[in-house]
């Protein structure tokens, strides 16, 4: 870029040194506007203040003046004169004649000879400049006809015209896209009714220029400039190759890939004036495409080589060869957070900003960024290369009345990533605005918000949009970009009210109130700890109880019983009313003495605090003294079954049961003790008659023995 810019700058400086830029200051005088001065009857002016003579401090100056006389068929002729004065000055024309003027409007006729003086007032200093009087023959002040412009080469034009009188002519020209005229350094001698020509050199290739001529007679004033005519210089073949990069966009079902080629358009110096198009060819395949844009899409099976070259009517320029690797699909990620702001009115430029791509470690390093912009109404694309260390660029020479599509893409050698684009204009900057802020998710310590991007509704220049989360004096702020539509704030306080603000620079456009929910963990933690401690306490108590019950079972102490304490208390028996049960009331007509084996001896002990001691003993003794062991007493019945008696008497000496009536205790032989007992006759007799050997189910009531208090106590203590 530096090389061609230096060459262009040198060429422009050379042209400036040879030619002068002309900004003509013109004063037009209409015939009907002229007024006669009373002090000088030979002078006509447009303002009566010009009738006064020059002041002593005024300066007289010779001006290179030209005049154009136009005669009207309606009788309102005009005279226009011009020169190159200071930009901040005012001027007027003073018309005088040799003879006395009767009517100023009558002085404008084609045969009149007038003296013209320009009065120039300096707006800065207040001083005046009077030009030297110039003699003008009105019929000779008629501008020449429009010239003809013919292209000769890529940097020259031939301008030709016909002169109406002898004298000399001069020429001026300009680019069709500017209003600044350049005057040719030399004058061209001319003869009446002969064709004159002039060659304008050092022009730009394939550019349209406009030219005009002005003539004069010897010692006369220059005529007005003719109507300008235009012509285009010829093409020059491009001198430089385009910078090309590629990106694999899509893989087709048959395995082939769509590869997009993009290149930087050649500048005016390298393009030779203009580029008619680009020739794109690739192999294998050998297909050739001619495109006018700076991008093309080709289909390749297994990779290959693509060639891009610029061309115009003068021929093709050098080509650029690109080796395409299909395996590079998605290697370079796109840039992030593109934003465009306007520098107008201070500068007719746009500032483009972006963030570096989040590239994986396997991604190759970037060689540079490509910033592209084109007018949305026209398909002209411009390209600027930016170093990889920069994240911003300035786009200059922007048309205030157009909107542009600005794109940024990363480039590594001949590989390029996806472009991030944003519409923008010089009046508004980025033509996108954020709105419709809303909360989409609220948690105890975080909140997620969302917004929508849309076209700008008004001419508001915004350098950045931000979302701010506020709580009292604390706040969090994050900048948002068009390539994102939501973000999340973290580290919030539960059960707290917050305010969300969407800011366009410092102006709040949307405000949303929200509350974070209550955190159950604040209560669950102590409750859980309390439950855990309670559970541990219960488990420890239960485990101790179980351990004690299995390892140390309780052993009852007889000394702690109520019977023991009653027996040891001598006063208890003295003062206790003894209620002795009258056993005769519960006696049956039959008494039963049960003799059981020693192995089935039962000792039932029953202690009553309000009754006497009763001990029931069942004694086993085989006895032959009671052959008739079953007798009926008191009911008058005889033994009805002799066979049964024989069967009972014939049993061996086992268990014999005798019925006795109110018998006292006595000792039998062999040391057996017989205690009279009163039993329920029905069940006992049935059991005896049935021949049961077990006496464990026998229910008997003992007879209370009348024993002394001391003997009863001692006997029970020994028993216990």
Residue pairs with C-beta under 8 A, 6 or more apart in sequence:
1 267
1 385
4 240
4 267
4 269
4 270
5 269
7 269
8 268
8 269
11 202
14 202
15 182
15 202
18 185
18 202
19 182
19 183
19 184
19 185
20 182
20 183
21 180
21 181
21 182
22 84
22 172
22 180
22 181
22 182
22 183
23 84
23 87
23 180
23 181
24 82
24 83
24 84
24 181
25 82
25 83
25 84
25 85
25 89
25 91
26 80
26 81
26 82
27 80
27 81
27 82
27 91
27 92
27 93
27 118
28 78
28 79
28 80
29 46
29 78
29 79
29 80
29 81
29 93
29 95
30 76
30 78
31 75
31 76
31 77
31 78
31 105
31 108
32 76
32 105
33 46
34 44
34 45
34 46
34 95
34 104
34 105
34 107
34 108
35 44
35 45
35 46
35 47
35 48
35 104
36 43
36 44
36 101
36 103
36 104
37 43
37 44
37 45
37 48
37 51
38 51
39 51
39 52
40 51
40 96
41 100
41 101
42 96
42 97
42 98
42 99
42 100
42 101
43 51
43 94
43 95
43 96
43 101
44 94
44 95
44 96
44 101
44 104
44 107
45 51
45 92
45 94
45 95
46 92
46 93
47 92
50 92
50 94
50 119
54 60
54 128
54 130
55 128
57 127
57 128
58 127
58 128
58 129
58 130
59 127
59 128
59 129
59 130
60 129
60 130
60 131
60 132
61 129
61 130
61 131
61 132
62 131
62 132
63 83
63 85
63 118
63 131
63 132
63 134
64 83
64 84
64 222
65 81
65 82
65 83
65 116
65 118
65 131
65 134
65 221
65 222
66 81
66 82
66 83
66 214
66 216
66 221
66 222
66 223
66 224
66 225
67 79
67 80
67 81
67 82
67 116
67 134
67 136
67 141
67 221
67 222
67 223
67 224
68 79
68 80
68 81
68 141
68 142
68 143
68 223
68 224
68 225
69 77
69 78
69 79
69 108
69 110
69 136
69 138
69 139
69 141
69 142
69 224
70 77
70 78
70 79
70 80
70 142
71 77
71 108
71 110
72 78
77 108
77 109
78 108
79 93
79 108
79 136
79 138
79 141
80 224
81 93
81 116
81 118
82 224
83 118
83 131
85 91
85 120
86 122
88 122
88 123
88 124
89 120
89 121
89 122
89 123
90 120
90 121
90 123
91 118
91 119
91 120
91 121
92 118
92 119
93 116
93 117
93 118
93 119
94 116
94 117
94 118
94 119
95 104
95 107
95 114
95 115
95 116
96 114
96 115
96 117
96 133
97 107
97 112
97 114
97 115
98 113
101 107
107 114
108 138
109 138
110 138
110 139
111 138
111 139
112 137
112 138
113 135
113 136
113 137
113 138
114 135
114 136
114 138
115 133
115 134
115 135
115 136
116 133
116 134
116 135
116 136
116 221
117 130
117 131
117 132
117 133
117 134
118 130
118 131
119 128
119 129
119 130
119 131
120 128
120 129
120 130
120 131
121 127
121 128
121 129
122 128
122 129
134 221
135 220
135 221
136 220
136 221
137 220
140 165
140 216
140 217
140 220
140 223
141 221
141 223
141 224
142 164
142 223
142 224
143 214
143 223
143 224
143 225
143 226
143 227
144 161
144 162
144 163
144 164
144 169
144 213
144 214
144 215
144 223
144 226
145 161
145 162
145 226
146 161
146 212
146 226
146 227
146 228
146 229
147 159
147 160
147 161
147 171
147 211
147 212
147 213
147 226
147 229
148 159
148 160
148 161
148 229
149 157
149 158
149 159
149 209
149 210
149 211
149 229
149 230
149 231
150 157
150 158
150 159
150 160
150 231
151 157
151 158
151 231
151 232
151 233
151 234
152 158
152 199
152 234
153 233
153 234
154 205
154 206
154 233
154 234
154 235
154 236
154 272
154 273
154 314
155 201
155 202
155 203
155 204
155 205
155 233
155 236
156 199
156 200
156 201
156 202
156 203
156 233
157 173
157 199
157 200
157 203
157 209
157 211
157 231
157 233
158 197
158 198
158 199
158 200
159 171
159 173
159 197
159 198
159 199
159 200
159 211
159 213
159 229
159 231
160 195
160 196
160 197
160 198
161 169
161 195
161 196
161 197
161 213
161 226
162 193
162 194
162 195
162 196
163 169
163 190
163 191
163 192
163 193
163 194
163 196
163 215
164 192
164 193
164 215
165 192
165 215
165 217
166 190
166 191
166 192
166 217
166 218
167 189
167 190
167 215
167 216
167 217
167 218
167 220
168 187
168 188
168 189
168 190
168 215
168 216
169 187
169 188
169 190
169 196
169 213
169 214
169 215
169 216
170 183
170 184
170 187
170 188
170 213
170 214
170 215
170 222
171 183
171 184
171 188
171 198
171 200
171 211
171 212
171 213
172 181
172 182
172 183
172 184
172 211
172 212
172 213
172 214
172 225
173 181
173 182
173 184
173 200
173 209
173 210
173 211
173 212
174 180
174 181
174 182
174 209
174 210
175 204
175 207
175 208
175 209
175 210
176 207
176 208
176 209
176 210
176 230
177 208
181 212
184 198
184 200
188 196
188 197
188 198
189 196
190 196
190 215
200 209
200 211
203 209
203 233
204 233
204 268
204 273
205 233
205 234
205 235
205 236
205 272
205 273
205 274
206 232
206 233
206 234
206 235
206 236
206 272
206 273
206 274
206 312
207 232
207 233
207 273
208 230
208 231
208 232
209 230
209 231
209 232
209 233
210 228
210 229
210 230
211 228
211 229
211 230
211 231
212 225
212 226
212 227
212 228
212 229
213 225
213 226
214 222
214 223
214 224
214 225
214 226
215 222
215 223
216 222
216 223
233 273
234 313
234 314
235 272
235 273
235 274
235 276
235 312
235 313
235 314
236 272
236 273
236 312
236 314
237 272
237 311
237 312
237 314
237 315
237 316
237 317
238 266
238 270
238 271
238 272
238 275
238 309
238 310
238 311
238 312
238 316
238 317
238 318
239 269
239 270
239 271
239 272
239 317
239 318
240 266
240 270
240 271
240 317
240 318
241 308
241 309
241 310
241 317
241 318
241 319
241 320
242 263
242 264
242 265
242 266
242 278
242 294
242 308
242 309
242 310
242 320
243 263
243 264
243 320
243 385
244 261
244 262
244 263
244 306
244 308
244 320
244 322
244 414
245 261
245 262
245 263
245 322
245 370
245 411
245 413
245 414
245 415
245 416
246 259
246 260
246 261
246 262
246 306
246 322
246 324
246 414
246 415
246 416
247 259
247 260
247 262
247 332
247 415
247 416
247 417
247 418
248 257
248 258
248 259
248 260
248 324
248 326
248 328
248 329
248 330
249 257
249 258
249 259
249 260
249 297
250 257
250 258
251 257
251 258
251 329
252 258
252 299
255 301
256 299
256 300
256 301
257 299
257 300
257 301
257 326
257 329
258 297
258 298
258 299
259 297
259 298
259 299
259 300
259 306
259 324
259 326
260 295
260 296
260 297
261 280
261 295
261 296
261 297
261 298
261 306
261 308
261 322
262 294
262 295
262 370
262 409
262 416
263 278
263 294
263 295
263 308
263 320
264 294
264 370
264 383
264 385
265 271
265 275
265 294
265 381
265 382
265 383
266 275
266 310
266 317
268 274
270 317
271 310
271 312
271 317
272 312
272 314
272 317
273 312
274 312
275 310
275 311
275 312
276 292
276 311
276 312
276 313
277 290
277 291
277 292
277 310
277 311
278 290
278 291
278 292
278 294
278 296
278 308
278 309
278 310
278 311
279 288
279 289
279 290
279 307
279 308
279 309
279 310
279 311
279 316
279 319
280 288
280 289
280 290
280 291
280 296
280 298
280 306
280 307
280 308
281 287
281 288
281 289
281 306
281 307
282 298
282 300
282 304
282 305
282 306
282 307
282 324
283 304
283 305
284 301
284 304
285 300
285 304
287 298
289 296
289 298
290 311
292 379
293 379
293 381
294 381
294 383
296 308
298 306
300 324
300 326
302 326
303 323
303 324
303 325
303 326
304 324
305 321
305 322
305 323
305 324
306 321
306 322
306 324
307 319
307 320
307 321
307 322
308 319
308 320
308 322
309 316
309 317
309 318
309 319
309 320
310 316
310 317
311 317
322 414
323 414
328 415
331 363
331 364
331 412
331 415
331 417
332 357
332 359
332 363
332 364
332 366
332 410
332 411
332 412
332 415
332 416
332 417
333 357
333 358
333 359
333 363
333 410
333 417
333 418
334 357
334 409
334 410
334 417
334 418
334 419
334 420
335 354
335 355
335 356
335 357
335 369
335 408
335 409
335 410
335 417
335 420
336 354
336 355
336 356
336 357
336 358
336 420
336 481
336 483
337 353
337 354
337 355
337 479
337 481
337 483
337 484
338 352
338 353
338 354
338 406
338 408
338 420
338 421
338 422
338 481
338 482
338 483
339 352
339 353
339 354
339 422
339 430
339 463
339 464
339 481
339 482
340 350
340 351
340 352
340 353
340 406
340 422
340 424
340 429
340 430
341 350
341 351
341 353
341 429
341 430
341 461
341 462
341 463
342 350
342 351
342 424
342 425
342 426
342 427
342 428
342 429
342 461
343 349
343 350
343 351
343 394
344 400
344 426
344 427
347 396
348 396
348 397
348 398
348 400
348 426
349 394
349 395
349 396
349 397
349 398
349 426
350 373
350 394
350 395
350 398
350 404
350 406
350 424
350 426
350 429
351 392
351 393
351 394
351 395
352 371
352 392
352 393
352 394
352 395
352 406
352 408
353 391
353 392
354 369
354 391
354 392
354 408
354 420
355 391
355 481
356 391
357 410
357 417
364 412
364 413
364 415
365 388
365 412
366 388
366 410
366 411
366 412
367 388
367 411
367 412
367 413
368 385
368 386
368 387
368 388
368 411
369 385
369 386
369 387
369 388
369 390
369 393
369 408
369 409
369 410
369 411
370 383
370 384
370 385
370 386
370 408
370 409
370 410
370 411
370 416
371 383
371 384
371 385
371 386
371 393
371 395
371 406
371 407
371 408
372 381
372 382
372 383
372 384
372 406
372 407
372 408
372 409
372 419
373 381
373 382
373 395
373 404
373 405
373 406
373 407
374 380
374 381
374 382
374 404
374 405
375 399
375 402
375 403
375 404
376 402
376 403
376 404
376 405
376 423
377 402
377 403
378 402
384 393
384 395
385 411
386 393
388 410
395 404
395 406
398 404
398 426
399 426
400 426
400 427
402 425
402 426
403 423
403 424
403 425
403 431
404 423
404 424
404 425
405 421
405 422
405 423
405 424
406 421
406 422
406 423
406 424
407 419
407 420
407 421
407 422
408 419
408 420
408 421
409 416
409 417
409 418
409 419
409 420
410 416
410 417
411 417
420 483
422 430
422 431
422 432
422 482
423 430
423 431
423 432
423 455
424 430
424 431
425 431
427 459
428 456
428 459
428 460
428 461
429 461
429 462
429 463
430 456
430 462
430 482
431 455
431 456
432 453
432 454
432 455
432 456
432 482
433 453
433 454
433 455
433 456
433 457
433 460
433 462
433 465
433 504
434 451
434 452
434 453
434 465
434 480
434 502
434 504
434 509
435 451
435 452
435 454
435 502
435 509
435 510
436 451
436 452
436 510
437 449
437 450
437 451
437 467
437 500
437 502
437 510
437 512
438 449
438 450
438 451
438 512
439 447
439 448
439 449
439 450
439 500
439 512
439 514
440 448
440 449
440 450
440 486
441 447
441 448
441 488
442 448
442 514
442 515
442 516
442 517
443 492
443 516
443 517
444 492
444 494
444 516
444 517
444 518
444 519
445 490
445 491
445 492
445 493
445 494
445 516
446 488
446 489
446 490
446 491
446 492
447 469
447 488
447 489
447 492
447 498
447 500
447 514
447 516
448 486
448 487
448 488
448 489
449 467
449 486
449 487
449 488
449 489
449 500
449 512
450 485
450 486
451 467
451 480
451 485
451 486
451 502
451 510
452 485
453 482
453 485
460 504
462 504
462 505
463 505
464 479
464 505
465 479
465 480
465 481
465 502
465 503
465 504
466 477
466 478
466 479
466 480
466 502
466 503
467 477
467 478
467 480
467 487
467 500
467 501
467 502
467 503
468 475
468 476
468 477
468 500
468 501
468 503
469 475
469 476
469 477
469 489
469 492
469 498
469 499
469 500
470 498
470 499
470 500
470 501
471 493
471 496
471 497
471 498
471 499
476 489
478 487
478 489
480 487
492 498
492 516
493 516
494 516
494 517
494 518
494 519
494 522
495 515
495 516
495 517
495 518
495 519
496 515
496 516
497 513
497 514
497 515
498 513
498 514
498 515
498 516
499 511
499 512
499 513
500 511
500 512
500 513
500 514
501 508
501 510
501 511
502 508
502 509
502 510
502 511
503 509
558 564
558 720
562 609
563 607
563 609
563 716
563 720
564 720
566 572
566 609
567 713
567 716
567 717
567 720
572 609
573 709
573 713
574 709
576 609
576 610
577 610
578 610
578 611
578 612
579 610
579 611
580 611
580 612
580 704
581 611
581 704
583 678
583 701
583 703
583 704
586 678
586 701
587 662
587 678
588 678
588 679
588 680
588 681
589 633
589 634
589 635
589 681
590 632
590 633
590 634
590 659
590 661
590 681
590 685
591 659
591 660
591 661
591 662
591 663
591 676
591 677
591 678
591 679
592 657
592 658
592 659
592 660
592 677
592 678
592 679
592 681
592 684
592 700
593 657
593 658
593 659
593 660
593 663
593 674
593 676
593 677
594 618
594 619
594 657
594 677
594 679
594 684
594 695
594 698
594 700
595 619
595 620
595 621
595 622
595 623
595 655
595 656
595 657
595 658
595 672
595 674
596 618
596 619
596 620
596 655
596 695
597 620
597 655
598 620
599 620
600 618
600 620
600 694
600 695
600 696
601 617
601 618
601 619
601 620
602 616
602 617
602 618
602 695
602 696
603 615
603 616
603 617
604 615
604 616
605 615
605 719
606 614
607 613
607 716
612 704
612 705
612 707
612 712
613 707
613 712
613 715
613 716
614 702
614 704
615 675
615 702
616 675
616 677
616 700
616 702
617 673
617 675
618 695
618 698
619 668
619 672
619 673
619 674
619 675
620 655
620 672
621 668
621 669
621 670
621 672
621 674
622 653
622 654
622 655
622 656
623 656
623 658
623 668
624 653
626 656
626 658
627 649
628 645
629 648
629 656
629 657
629 658
629 659
630 639
630 645
630 648
630 657
630 659
630 685
630 688
630 689
631 659
632 638
632 639
633 659
633 661
639 645
644 689
654 693
655 693
655 695
657 684
657 688
660 676
662 676
662 703
663 674
663 676
664 676
665 673
665 674
665 675
665 676
665 705
666 674
667 673
667 674
668 674
675 702
676 703
677 700
677 701
677 702
677 703
678 700
678 701
678 702
678 703
679 698
679 699
679 700
679 701
680 699
680 700
683 699
684 698
687 697
687 698
707 715
